Amino acid sequence: MEYRNVELSELIEDIAAGPFGSKLKASTFTSEGFPIIDGANLKEVKLTDNITKFVTEDKARSLSRSIAKRGDVVVTISGNVGQISYIPEKSLYKEYLCSQRQFRVTFDETKVYVPYLVYYFHTREGRSKILSFANQTGVPALSQPLKNFKKICIKLPSLEIQRKSVKAAELLTEKIELNNQLNDYLTDLSSAIYNEFINRSSGKWGALSDIVDLIKEPISSRTRPELPYLPIDVIPMKRIGIEGFRPYEEAKSSLQLFKKDDIVIGAMRVYFHRVILTPCKGMTRNTCFVLRPRNKNLREFALLSCFQNETIEFANLHSKGSTMPYAVWKGSFENCPVFIPNEHDLEVFSIRMSPLIDKIRDIYKENSALINLRNGLLSQLLSGKIDLSKFN
């Protein structure tokens, strides 16, 4: 099977950055209209349509160079660098406006199969090529992103092999998506049981700090342990479990430790509703809160208390900052009102909910294994170690 070395500049028809900061302000956002892509939409190979920000049609057209269409690729420039997705043909909207933190690329589809390219950049090898021109100090950002992206070199097989490789990878992707749908259902079920329990239980009102403690165990970037790394962008929105971690080598600064069964909440832009129960010991950045239930019986109850929309709305209401708001714990989020049931009811709730929460986590563990399998398969396919030329 033949491969050729190609610079991305040979495959690109058009490339453009998102609008300059002053041209797209929060004050121009609307509740509906022309969709704006956010980093939360770029976690998967395909762009996800959980859009939360919009502008008017006229405003979007005034920024026409930053509009991405179906088939285009969108890459994150700063913040959660390394994110890359393509807009599928069946996307909810025909066009999207890139934010200030992204750039869009239109590839020549006679030379490259776009899903193949994006799958490649989701492998460890591909991701490392994007991160190779990221700065290592301050807010993570790609240096001269458009220029350096065009210089990336990849090994490219024929279009036929590209399509076959994607077909093989998407069999695993479909299973991952089915698991996500099941976990969405189980998450909704857990919240429904929690709310029913609150209505029937006897107890008293208290504060969030009565059931969890804020944990701050900083880790030096110079002596960081080889632990799973959980940056804020890996935490899914409105899902209790996670699909995986990032390599510990990507953990650069402002690190803190968490233990198994801690609750991690995305404190930066808390309105994205990132709340998970950790499956193991690891590390995250200080863009997240690490909360620890005060006793074993509180694990499920504390998790679901933190997960409620009212809790996230309270944290968002008391956040500080406009462009990149942060929730504040001391004197603010710690005082979020929480109903605290009596000890007997709490124990009954824990016994009832523990298998359900563990099932959610097991499914995410399976997804993590499937993602690793898919990426390993892609690495084999992309390197030519698996020859698809003889398969239909």
Contacts in CASP RR format, 6 or more apart in sequence:
PFRMAT RR
TARGET T0000
AUTHOR 0000-0000-0000
METHOD contacts of the structure
MODEL  1
MEYRNVELSELIEDIAAGPFGSKLKASTFTSEGFPIIDGANLKEVKLTDN
ITKFVTEDKARSLSRSIAKRGDVVVTISGNVGQISYIPEKSLYKEYLCSQ
RQFRVTFDETKVYVPYLVYYFHTREGRSKILSFANQTGVPALSQPLKNFK
KICIKLPSLEIQRKSVKAAELLTEKIELNNQLNDYLTDLSSAIYNEFINR
SSGKWGALSDIVDLIKEPISSRTRPELPYLPIDVIPMKRIGIEGFRPYEE
AKSSLQLFKKDDIVIGAMRVYFHRVILTPCKGMTRNTCFVLRPRNKNLRE
FALLSCFQNETIEFANLHSKGSTMPYAVWKGSFENCPVFIPNEHDLEVFS
IRMSPLIDKIRDIYKENSALINLRNGLLSQLLSGKIDLSKFN
1 157 0 8 1.000
1 161 0 8 1.000
1 384 0 8 1.000
1 387 0 8 1.000
1 388 0 8 1.000
1 389 0 8 1.000
2 157 0 8 1.000
2 158 0 8 1.000
3 155 0 8 1.000
3 156 0 8 1.000
3 157 0 8 1.000
3 384 0 8 1.000
4 155 0 8 1.000
4 156 0 8 1.000
5 153 0 8 1.000
5 154 0 8 1.000
5 155 0 8 1.000
5 156 0 8 1.000
6 153 0 8 1.000
6 154 0 8 1.000
6 155 0 8 1.000
6 156 0 8 1.000
7 150 0 8 1.000
7 151 0 8 1.000
7 152 0 8 1.000
7 153 0 8 1.000
8 149 0 8 1.000
8 150 0 8 1.000
8 151 0 8 1.000
8 152 0 8 1.000
8 153 0 8 1.000
8 154 0 8 1.000
9 150 0 8 1.000
9 151 0 8 1.000
10 111 0 8 1.000
11 107 0 8 1.000
11 108 0 8 1.000
11 111 0 8 1.000
11 112 0 8 1.000
11 117 0 8 1.000
12 105 0 8 1.000
12 106 0 8 1.000
12 107 0 8 1.000
12 108 0 8 1.000
12 150 0 8 1.000
13 106 0 8 1.000
13 107 0 8 1.000
13 108 0 8 1.000
14 105 0 8 1.000
14 106 0 8 1.000
15 103 0 8 1.000
15 104 0 8 1.000
15 105 0 8 1.000
15 106 0 8 1.000
15 146 0 8 1.000
15 149 0 8 1.000
15 150 0 8 1.000
16 65 0 8 1.000
16 66 0 8 1.000
16 103 0 8 1.000
16 104 0 8 1.000
16 146 0 8 1.000
17 66 0 8 1.000
17 77 0 8 1.000
17 98 0 8 1.000
17 102 0 8 1.000
17 103 0 8 1.000
17 145 0 8 1.000
17 146 0 8 1.000
18 24 0 8 1.000
18 63 0 8 1.000
18 65 0 8 1.000
18 66 0 8 1.000
18 98 0 8 1.000
18 99 0 8 1.000
18 100 0 8 1.000
18 101 0 8 1.000
18 102 0 8 1.000
18 103 0 8 1.000
18 104 0 8 1.000
19 63 0 8 1.000
19 66 0 8 1.000
19 97 0 8 1.000
19 98 0 8 1.000
19 99 0 8 1.000
19 100 0 8 1.000
20 100 0 8 1.000
21 100 0 8 1.000
23 63 0 8 1.000
24 36 0 8 1.000
24 55 0 8 1.000
24 63 0 8 1.000
24 97 0 8 1.000
24 99 0 8 1.000
24 100 0 8 1.000
26 322 0 8 1.000
26 323 0 8 1.000
28 55 0 8 1.000
28 56 0 8 1.000
28 59 0 8 1.000
29 36 0 8 1.000
29 53 0 8 1.000
29 54 0 8 1.000
29 55 0 8 1.000
30 54 0 8 1.000
30 55 0 8 1.000
30 56 0 8 1.000
31 54 0 8 1.000
32 54 0 8 1.000
33 54 0 8 1.000
33 55 0 8 1.000
33 56 0 8 1.000
33 57 0 8 1.000
34 54 0 8 1.000
34 55 0 8 1.000
34 56 0 8 1.000
34 57 0 8 1.000
34 59 0 8 1.000
34 60 0 8 1.000
34 95 0 8 1.000
34 96 0 8 1.000
34 97 0 8 1.000
35 51 0 8 1.000
35 53 0 8 1.000
35 54 0 8 1.000
35 92 0 8 1.000
35 93 0 8 1.000
35 96 0 8 1.000
35 97 0 8 1.000
36 51 0 8 1.000
36 53 0 8 1.000
36 54 0 8 1.000
36 55 0 8 1.000
36 96 0 8 1.000
36 97 0 8 1.000
36 98 0 8 1.000
36 99 0 8 1.000
37 47 0 8 1.000
37 51 0 8 1.000
37 68 0 8 1.000
37 74 0 8 1.000
37 96 0 8 1.000
37 97 0 8 1.000
37 98 0 8 1.000
37 99 0 8 1.000
37 102 0 8 1.000
38 51 0 8 1.000
38 52 0 8 1.000
38 53 0 8 1.000
38 99 0 8 1.000
39 76 0 8 1.000
39 80 0 8 1.000
39 83 0 8 1.000
39 99 0 8 1.000
39 101 0 8 1.000
39 102 0 8 1.000
39 233 0 8 1.000
40 48 0 8 1.000
40 50 0 8 1.000
40 52 0 8 1.000
40 233 0 8 1.000
40 237 0 8 1.000
40 272 0 8 1.000
41 47 0 8 1.000
41 48 0 8 1.000
41 49 0 8 1.000
41 50 0 8 1.000
41 51 0 8 1.000
41 85 0 8 1.000
42 48 0 8 1.000
42 74 0 8 1.000
42 75 0 8 1.000
42 76 0 8 1.000
42 80 0 8 1.000
42 83 0 8 1.000
42 84 0 8 1.000
42 85 0 8 1.000
42 102 0 8 1.000
43 83 0 8 1.000
43 85 0 8 1.000
43 233 0 8 1.000
43 234 0 8 1.000
43 236 0 8 1.000
44 85 0 8 1.000
45 85 0 8 1.000
45 86 0 8 1.000
45 115 0 8 1.000
45 118 0 8 1.000
45 119 0 8 1.000
45 122 0 8 1.000
45 173 0 8 1.000
46 85 0 8 1.000
46 86 0 8 1.000
46 87 0 8 1.000
46 88 0 8 1.000
46 91 0 8 1.000
46 115 0 8 1.000
47 74 0 8 1.000
47 85 0 8 1.000
47 86 0 8 1.000
47 87 0 8 1.000
47 88 0 8 1.000
47 91 0 8 1.000
47 96 0 8 1.000
48 85 0 8 1.000
49 91 0 8 1.000
49 92 0 8 1.000
49 93 0 8 1.000
50 237 0 8 1.000
51 92 0 8 1.000
51 93 0 8 1.000
51 96 0 8 1.000
52 271 0 8 1.000
52 272 0 8 1.000
55 97 0 8 1.000
60 67 0 8 1.000
60 95 0 8 1.000
60 97 0 8 1.000
61 67 0 8 1.000
63 97 0 8 1.000
66 97 0 8 1.000
66 98 0 8 1.000
66 104 0 8 1.000
67 95 0 8 1.000
67 96 0 8 1.000
67 97 0 8 1.000
67 98 0 8 1.000
67 104 0 8 1.000
68 74 0 8 1.000
68 87 0 8 1.000
68 95 0 8 1.000
68 96 0 8 1.000
68 97 0 8 1.000
68 98 0 8 1.000
68 104 0 8 1.000
69 87 0 8 1.000
69 94 0 8 1.000
69 95 0 8 1.000
69 96 0 8 1.000
69 106 0 8 1.000
70 87 0 8 1.000
70 88 0 8 1.000
70 89 0 8 1.000
70 91 0 8 1.000
70 94 0 8 1.000
70 95 0 8 1.000
71 86 0 8 1.000
71 87 0 8 1.000
71 88 0 8 1.000
71 89 0 8 1.000
71 106 0 8 1.000
71 114 0 8 1.000
72 86 0 8 1.000
72 87 0 8 1.000
72 104 0 8 1.000
72 105 0 8 1.000
72 106 0 8 1.000
73 84 0 8 1.000
73 85 0 8 1.000
73 86 0 8 1.000
73 87 0 8 1.000
73 104 0 8 1.000
73 105 0 8 1.000
73 106 0 8 1.000
73 107 0 8 1.000
73 114 0 8 1.000
73 117 0 8 1.000
73 118 0 8 1.000
74 84 0 8 1.000
74 85 0 8 1.000
74 86 0 8 1.000
74 87 0 8 1.000
74 96 0 8 1.000
74 98 0 8 1.000
74 102 0 8 1.000
74 103 0 8 1.000
74 104 0 8 1.000
74 105 0 8 1.000
75 82 0 8 1.000
75 83 0 8 1.000
75 84 0 8 1.000
75 102 0 8 1.000
75 103 0 8 1.000
75 104 0 8 1.000
75 105 0 8 1.000
75 130 0 8 1.000
75 142 0 8 1.000
75 145 0 8 1.000
75 149 0 8 1.000
76 82 0 8 1.000
76 83 0 8 1.000
76 84 0 8 1.000
76 101 0 8 1.000
76 102 0 8 1.000
77 101 0 8 1.000
77 102 0 8 1.000
77 103 0 8 1.000
77 141 0 8 1.000
77 142 0 8 1.000
77 145 0 8 1.000
78 101 0 8 1.000
78 139 0 8 1.000
78 140 0 8 1.000
78 141 0 8 1.000
78 142 0 8 1.000
79 101 0 8 1.000
79 139 0 8 1.000
79 140 0 8 1.000
79 141 0 8 1.000
80 140 0 8 1.000
80 231 0 8 1.000
80 232 0 8 1.000
80 233 0 8 1.000
81 130 0 8 1.000
81 131 0 8 1.000
81 134 0 8 1.000
81 140 0 8 1.000
81 141 0 8 1.000
81 142 0 8 1.000
82 121 0 8 1.000
82 127 0 8 1.000
82 130 0 8 1.000
82 131 0 8 1.000
82 134 0 8 1.000
82 142 0 8 1.000
83 233 0 8 1.000
84 118 0 8 1.000
84 121 0 8 1.000
84 122 0 8 1.000
84 130 0 8 1.000
85 118 0 8 1.000
86 114 0 8 1.000
86 115 0 8 1.000
86 117 0 8 1.000
86 118 0 8 1.000
87 96 0 8 1.000
98 104 0 8 1.000
103 145 0 8 1.000
103 146 0 8 1.000
103 149 0 8 1.000
105 149 0 8 1.000
107 114 0 8 1.000
107 117 0 8 1.000
111 159 0 8 1.000
112 156 0 8 1.000
112 159 0 8 1.000
112 162 0 8 1.000
113 159 0 8 1.000
113 162 0 8 1.000
113 163 0 8 1.000
113 166 0 8 1.000
115 166 0 8 1.000
116 162 0 8 1.000
116 163 0 8 1.000
116 165 0 8 1.000
116 166 0 8 1.000
117 154 0 8 1.000
119 165 0 8 1.000
119 166 0 8 1.000
119 169 0 8 1.000
119 378 0 8 1.000
120 126 0 8 1.000
120 154 0 8 1.000
120 378 0 8 1.000
120 382 0 8 1.000
121 127 0 8 1.000
121 129 0 8 1.000
121 130 0 8 1.000
122 375 0 8 1.000
122 378 0 8 1.000
123 375 0 8 1.000
123 376 0 8 1.000
123 378 0 8 1.000
123 379 0 8 1.000
123 382 0 8 1.000
124 247 0 8 1.000
124 375 0 8 1.000
124 379 0 8 1.000
125 379 0 8 1.000
125 382 0 8 1.000
126 154 0 8 1.000
129 152 0 8 1.000
129 154 0 8 1.000
130 142 0 8 1.000
130 149 0 8 1.000
130 152 0 8 1.000
131 250 0 8 1.000
133 142 0 8 1.000
133 143 0 8 1.000
133 144 0 8 1.000
133 145 0 8 1.000
133 148 0 8 1.000
134 140 0 8 1.000
134 141 0 8 1.000
134 142 0 8 1.000
134 143 0 8 1.000
135 141 0 8 1.000
135 142 0 8 1.000
135 143 0 8 1.000
136 252 0 8 1.000
137 253 0 8 1.000
138 253 0 8 1.000
140 252 0 8 1.000
142 148 0 8 1.000
142 149 0 8 1.000
155 382 0 8 1.000
155 383 0 8 1.000
156 162 0 8 1.000
157 165 0 8 1.000
157 384 0 8 1.000
160 389 0 8 1.000
161 388 0 8 1.000
161 389 0 8 1.000
164 388 0 8 1.000
164 391 0 8 1.000
165 378 0 8 1.000
165 381 0 8 1.000
165 382 0 8 1.000
165 388 0 8 1.000
168 377 0 8 1.000
168 381 0 8 1.000
168 388 0 8 1.000
169 374 0 8 1.000
169 377 0 8 1.000
169 378 0 8 1.000
169 381 0 8 1.000
172 370 0 8 1.000
172 371 0 8 1.000
172 373 0 8 1.000
172 374 0 8 1.000
172 377 0 8 1.000
173 374 0 8 1.000
175 370 0 8 1.000
176 243 0 8 1.000
176 367 0 8 1.000
176 370 0 8 1.000
176 371 0 8 1.000
176 374 0 8 1.000
179 363 0 8 1.000
179 364 0 8 1.000
179 366 0 8 1.000
179 367 0 8 1.000
179 370 0 8 1.000
180 239 0 8 1.000
180 367 0 8 1.000
182 363 0 8 1.000
183 239 0 8 1.000
183 240 0 8 1.000
183 241 0 8 1.000
183 360 0 8 1.000
183 363 0 8 1.000
183 364 0 8 1.000
184 239 0 8 1.000
186 356 0 8 1.000
186 359 0 8 1.000
186 360 0 8 1.000
186 363 0 8 1.000
187 238 0 8 1.000
187 239 0 8 1.000
187 240 0 8 1.000
187 360 0 8 1.000
189 356 0 8 1.000
190 240 0 8 1.000
190 304 0 8 1.000
190 353 0 8 1.000
190 356 0 8 1.000
190 357 0 8 1.000
190 360 0 8 1.000
191 304 0 8 1.000
191 307 0 8 1.000
191 308 0 8 1.000
193 352 0 8 1.000
193 353 0 8 1.000
193 356 0 8 1.000
194 301 0 8 1.000
194 304 0 8 1.000
194 305 0 8 1.000
194 308 0 8 1.000
194 353 0 8 1.000
197 341 0 8 1.000
197 345 0 8 1.000
197 349 0 8 1.000
198 339 0 8 1.000
198 341 0 8 1.000
201 339 0 8 1.000
201 341 0 8 1.000
201 342 0 8 1.000
201 345 0 8 1.000
201 349 0 8 1.000
202 341 0 8 1.000
202 342 0 8 1.000
202 345 0 8 1.000
203 339 0 8 1.000
203 340 0 8 1.000
203 341 0 8 1.000
203 342 0 8 1.000
203 345 0 8 1.000
204 339 0 8 1.000
204 340 0 8 1.000
205 337 0 8 1.000
205 338 0 8 1.000
205 339 0 8 1.000
205 340 0 8 1.000
206 337 0 8 1.000
206 338 0 8 1.000
206 339 0 8 1.000
206 340 0 8 1.000
207 334 0 8 1.000
207 335 0 8 1.000
207 336 0 8 1.000
207 337 0 8 1.000
207 338 0 8 1.000
208 305 0 8 1.000
208 306 0 8 1.000
208 311 0 8 1.000
208 333 0 8 1.000
208 334 0 8 1.000
208 335 0 8 1.000
208 336 0 8 1.000
208 338 0 8 1.000
209 334 0 8 1.000
209 335 0 8 1.000
210 294 0 8 1.000
210 338 0 8 1.000
210 340 0 8 1.000
211 293 0 8 1.000
211 294 0 8 1.000
211 298 0 8 1.000
211 301 0 8 1.000
211 302 0 8 1.000
211 305 0 8 1.000
211 338 0 8 1.000
211 340 0 8 1.000
212 263 0 8 1.000
212 291 0 8 1.000
212 292 0 8 1.000
212 293 0 8 1.000
212 294 0 8 1.000
212 298 0 8 1.000
212 302 0 8 1.000
212 306 0 8 1.000
213 291 0 8 1.000
213 292 0 8 1.000
213 294 0 8 1.000
214 289 0 8 1.000
214 290 0 8 1.000
214 291 0 8 1.000
214 329 0 8 1.000
214 334 0 8 1.000
215 256 0 8 1.000
215 257 0 8 1.000
215 258 0 8 1.000
215 262 0 8 1.000
215 290 0 8 1.000
215 291 0 8 1.000
215 292 0 8 1.000
216 256 0 8 1.000
216 290 0 8 1.000
217 256 0 8 1.000
217 257 0 8 1.000
217 258 0 8 1.000
217 290 0 8 1.000
218 255 0 8 1.000
218 256 0 8 1.000
218 257 0 8 1.000
219 225 0 8 1.000
219 255 0 8 1.000
219 256 0 8 1.000
219 257 0 8 1.000
219 283 0 8 1.000
220 255 0 8 1.000
221 251 0 8 1.000
221 252 0 8 1.000
221 253 0 8 1.000
221 255 0 8 1.000
224 248 0 8 1.000
224 251 0 8 1.000
224 255 0 8 1.000
224 283 0 8 1.000
225 248 0 8 1.000
225 283 0 8 1.000
226 248 0 8 1.000
227 248 0 8 1.000
227 257 0 8 1.000
227 281 0 8 1.000
227 282 0 8 1.000
227 283 0 8 1.000
228 244 0 8 1.000
228 245 0 8 1.000
228 246 0 8 1.000
228 248 0 8 1.000
228 280 0 8 1.000
228 281 0 8 1.000
228 282 0 8 1.000
228 283 0 8 1.000
229 245 0 8 1.000
229 246 0 8 1.000
229 247 0 8 1.000
229 248 0 8 1.000
229 250 0 8 1.000
229 251 0 8 1.000
229 282 0 8 1.000
229 283 0 8 1.000
229 284 0 8 1.000
230 242 0 8 1.000
230 245 0 8 1.000
230 246 0 8 1.000
230 258 0 8 1.000
230 264 0 8 1.000
230 278 0 8 1.000
230 282 0 8 1.000
230 283 0 8 1.000
230 284 0 8 1.000
230 288 0 8 1.000
231 246 0 8 1.000
231 250 0 8 1.000
231 251 0 8 1.000
231 284 0 8 1.000
231 285 0 8 1.000
231 287 0 8 1.000
232 266 0 8 1.000
232 268 0 8 1.000
232 274 0 8 1.000
232 284 0 8 1.000
232 285 0 8 1.000
232 287 0 8 1.000
232 288 0 8 1.000
234 242 0 8 1.000
234 243 0 8 1.000
234 244 0 8 1.000
234 245 0 8 1.000
234 246 0 8 1.000
235 242 0 8 1.000
235 264 0 8 1.000
235 266 0 8 1.000
235 274 0 8 1.000
235 275 0 8 1.000
235 276 0 8 1.000
235 288 0 8 1.000
236 242 0 8 1.000
236 243 0 8 1.000
236 274 0 8 1.000
236 276 0 8 1.000
237 272 0 8 1.000
237 273 0 8 1.000
237 274 0 8 1.000
238 273 0 8 1.000
239 276 0 8 1.000
240 275 0 8 1.000
240 276 0 8 1.000
240 277 0 8 1.000
240 303 0 8 1.000
240 307 0 8 1.000
240 357 0 8 1.000
240 360 0 8 1.000
240 361 0 8 1.000
241 276 0 8 1.000
241 277 0 8 1.000
241 279 0 8 1.000
241 360 0 8 1.000
241 361 0 8 1.000
241 364 0 8 1.000
242 276 0 8 1.000
242 279 0 8 1.000
242 364 0 8 1.000
242 368 0 8 1.000
243 364 0 8 1.000
243 367 0 8 1.000
243 368 0 8 1.000
243 371 0 8 1.000
244 364 0 8 1.000
244 367 0 8 1.000
244 368 0 8 1.000
244 371 0 8 1.000
245 282 0 8 1.000
248 283 0 8 1.000
251 283 0 8 1.000
251 285 0 8 1.000
253 285 0 8 1.000
254 285 0 8 1.000
254 286 0 8 1.000
254 287 0 8 1.000
255 283 0 8 1.000
255 284 0 8 1.000
255 285 0 8 1.000
255 286 0 8 1.000
256 283 0 8 1.000
256 284 0 8 1.000
256 285 0 8 1.000
256 286 0 8 1.000
256 288 0 8 1.000
256 290 0 8 1.000
257 281 0 8 1.000
257 282 0 8 1.000
257 283 0 8 1.000
257 290 0 8 1.000
258 264 0 8 1.000
258 278 0 8 1.000
258 281 0 8 1.000
258 282 0 8 1.000
258 283 0 8 1.000
258 284 0 8 1.000
258 290 0 8 1.000
259 278 0 8 1.000
259 281 0 8 1.000
259 282 0 8 1.000
259 292 0 8 1.000
260 278 0 8 1.000
260 279 0 8 1.000
260 280 0 8 1.000
260 281 0 8 1.000
261 277 0 8 1.000
261 278 0 8 1.000
261 293 0 8 1.000
261 299 0 8 1.000
262 277 0 8 1.000
262 278 0 8 1.000
262 290 0 8 1.000
262 291 0 8 1.000
262 292 0 8 1.000
263 275 0 8 1.000
263 276 0 8 1.000
263 277 0 8 1.000
263 278 0 8 1.000
263 290 0 8 1.000
263 291 0 8 1.000
263 292 0 8 1.000
263 293 0 8 1.000
263 302 0 8 1.000
263 303 0 8 1.000
263 306 0 8 1.000
264 274 0 8 1.000
264 275 0 8 1.000
264 276 0 8 1.000
264 278 0 8 1.000
264 284 0 8 1.000
264 288 0 8 1.000
264 289 0 8 1.000
264 290 0 8 1.000
264 291 0 8 1.000
265 274 0 8 1.000
265 275 0 8 1.000
265 288 0 8 1.000
265 289 0 8 1.000
265 291 0 8 1.000
265 306 0 8 1.000
265 315 0 8 1.000
265 327 0 8 1.000
266 272 0 8 1.000
266 274 0 8 1.000
266 275 0 8 1.000
266 287 0 8 1.000
266 288 0 8 1.000
266 289 0 8 1.000
266 327 0 8 1.000
267 286 0 8 1.000
267 287 0 8 1.000
267 288 0 8 1.000
267 289 0 8 1.000
267 315 0 8 1.000
267 326 0 8 1.000
267 327 0 8 1.000
267 329 0 8 1.000
268 287 0 8 1.000
268 288 0 8 1.000
268 324 0 8 1.000
268 325 0 8 1.000
268 326 0 8 1.000
269 324 0 8 1.000
269 325 0 8 1.000
270 312 0 8 1.000
270 315 0 8 1.000
270 316 0 8 1.000
270 319 0 8 1.000
270 325 0 8 1.000
270 326 0 8 1.000
270 327 0 8 1.000
271 312 0 8 1.000
271 316 0 8 1.000
271 325 0 8 1.000
273 309 0 8 1.000
273 312 0 8 1.000
274 288 0 8 1.000
275 303 0 8 1.000
275 306 0 8 1.000
275 307 0 8 1.000
275 312 0 8 1.000
277 299 0 8 1.000
277 303 0 8 1.000
277 357 0 8 1.000
277 361 0 8 1.000
279 361 0 8 1.000
279 364 0 8 1.000
279 365 0 8 1.000
284 290 0 8 1.000
287 326 0 8 1.000
289 327 0 8 1.000
289 329 0 8 1.000
289 333 0 8 1.000
291 302 0 8 1.000
291 306 0 8 1.000
293 299 0 8 1.000
293 301 0 8 1.000
293 302 0 8 1.000
293 303 0 8 1.000
294 302 0 8 1.000
296 350 0 8 1.000
297 343 0 8 1.000
297 346 0 8 1.000
297 347 0 8 1.000
297 350 0 8 1.000
298 346 0 8 1.000
298 350 0 8 1.000
299 350 0 8 1.000
299 354 0 8 1.000
299 357 0 8 1.000
300 349 0 8 1.000
300 350 0 8 1.000
300 353 0 8 1.000
300 354 0 8 1.000
300 357 0 8 1.000
301 341 0 8 1.000
301 346 0 8 1.000
301 349 0 8 1.000
301 350 0 8 1.000
301 353 0 8 1.000
303 357 0 8 1.000
304 353 0 8 1.000
305 311 0 8 1.000
305 338 0 8 1.000
311 336 0 8 1.000
311 338 0 8 1.000
314 333 0 8 1.000
314 336 0 8 1.000
314 337 0 8 1.000
315 327 0 8 1.000
315 332 0 8 1.000
315 333 0 8 1.000
315 336 0 8 1.000
316 325 0 8 1.000
316 327 0 8 1.000
318 327 0 8 1.000
318 328 0 8 1.000
318 332 0 8 1.000
318 333 0 8 1.000
319 325 0 8 1.000
319 326 0 8 1.000
319 327 0 8 1.000
319 328 0 8 1.000
320 326 0 8 1.000
320 328 0 8 1.000
327 333 0 8 1.000
341 349 0 8 1.000
377 386 0 8 1.000
380 386 0 8 1.000
381 388 0 8 1.000
END
